Amino acid sequence: FGSWYQYPPNHHLLDSLVKESFDTKDFFIFVSHEHQDHFDVETLKLFSKNTKILIPNYSNRFLKKEIKRLGFECIFLEHFEKYKISNTFYVMPILSEVGVNTDCAILIKTRKFCFFNQNDCKVFELIDRIEEKINFYSVQFSGATTHPNRFILNKKKIKSISAEKVDNKLKNVISAIKKLKPDYYLPAAGPAIFPFLKSSLSYGRGDNIFIHQKELNDILIKNGITNTIYMRPGEEFSENLKIPILPPNKEDLNNYRNSIS
């Protein structure tokens, strides 16, 4: 609801993507689930109506109805089923439906590479079923929930819960990297920053779950993982991008706030 922002910013890339949807014959968008940071109706309205929207075939039909209401062609993806985009390109979703919560990771296989984008989908227990050799693996490393920071708890309890949540998430990330053995790990989905809330939420671990890449990098190296690539939004892949992006400082937050006000 207007308080969470991607860091570094990525909103400057939207115009070029929208233009590409009008200039490209076969333009696809994959929508993993209906959460607003993954499915934004106002953003989708900007794209060419010739765009094909790929969505997981959830039992809940909300996403399908909303996309059809927007006037797009909707293509369903089945759990672990390969959907052929062309003779040299397929995608394969890995679905999670737990109660009312739905989410989906996606594997993208082309002639040149295999990219597994888990994003913030909690399917760690299913990655053993992936048969493809993964070149690029991307998964969320920073928290993305209001708990415990938006709950009425004392500072000691907030710090304790935050530490436990961060440790559990990083254990899952490290375990997945060691299982998949990708050529490269690309940190994803954050960290979030909060230009209009208290600044400490944007600075990293301590009393919250929103850790930054420097801490991630230190922990990965301690666990023998040295193939991490730190790309900024819009950058092309390079093996030289080994330096983690530091948290914003006060001036960075002020500049970010001014750029979106």
Secondary structure, DSSP 4 states (H G I P E B T S, - for coil): ----EESS--GGGHHHHHHHHHH-SS-EEE---SSTTT--HHHHTTS-TTPEEEEE--SS-HHHHHHHHTT-EEEEE-TT--EEEETTEEEEEEEEEETTEEEEEEEEEESS-EEEEEET---GGGGGG--SPPSEEEEE-S--S-TTTTS---HHHHHHHHHHHHHHHHHHHHHHHHHH--SEEEEES--EE-TTS-THHHH-SSSSS---HHHHHHHHHHTT---B--PPTTPPP-TT--SPPPPP-HHHHHHHHHHH-
